[in-house]
Amino acid sequence: MTVTCRRCRSAPAEVQLAYAKLSLCPNCFQEFYVNRVRRTVEEFKMFKPKDKVGVAVSGGKDSMALLHSLKTAFPITNFIALHIDLGIKDYSKHCKEKVEKLAKMLDVELEVFDLESELGFSIDDFRKTIYRRKLCSACGTIKRHLFEVLAERAKTRILATGHNLDDVVATMLNNFFNGNWSQLVRLKPVLKPLMPNQTFKIKPLIKTPEEENLLYCLYSEIPFREVNCPHAHTERLKENKDMLQYLSKGNPGFRHQMLKNFLKLIPILEKAIEKPKLTTCKICGFPSSAEVCAFCKRVEMVRKVKK
Ligand code: SF4
């Protein structure tokens, strides 16, 4: 028996959202998705419609859905897509092509940082360093730093990232298990800058389950990368996400409930946690807990092995 969409009551429903007890047709699902992004931005006061907002786009489904939905929800806002070409053989070229295609489709300005031509190395080069077994950790440090650089180039103080509900809850569990309270607090929807000239980091997809980003991309015909990074491997985060999916089968609102309670806990945690003592890196001037920041240390290391 065909189920009819609960919203328009005319088209056949294709998407079942058990946590919201909703069956939707593709059009109503896209509307539902964009409305949730709009409401999340407004609820956490992420930006004002006339602000300039940088959007970190990797080419993956989450960040591509983010850019498209933000542009649809806030048509007068000046969004600028920020992309890092990591120089990963075959993969990075594919990602950049997808990002360029979406930026063109949405008529959004695009700023790219090319690791190889601007800094003289690629993420692949870390295979020759002590990071060969934890390349993603080095890559994460490089990306966090360079998105700040890109935001500065684009003259924006707001940086939107594609972290979804599953990312946040899975990372939250990881940090909780490890007692990593200062990192736990950094998962909040709006993260203030560590130093005055840095960006406010916002997570407009914090209430969006991961699987809905893929559906939104498919229904909205958004280009996104179709290959996986050759360095991606199964991590604790992936195991946590699988566990969340499993628990959500029995209790569809499980992930949302975890997030809701976590958001209530943040102000208490913030008061209890000692703020890290920061100085500025003597090489790049970015905030750092040591004389030389993690980014500059990794750059120095990879350049040495390249020589
Ligand atoms: Fe970087 Fe790892 Fe992601 Fe590849 S999978 S882009 S190495 S963080």
Residues whose N, C-alpha, C, O or C-beta is under 5 A from the ligand:
A	BS01	SF4	L135 C136 C139 G140 C229 H231 A232
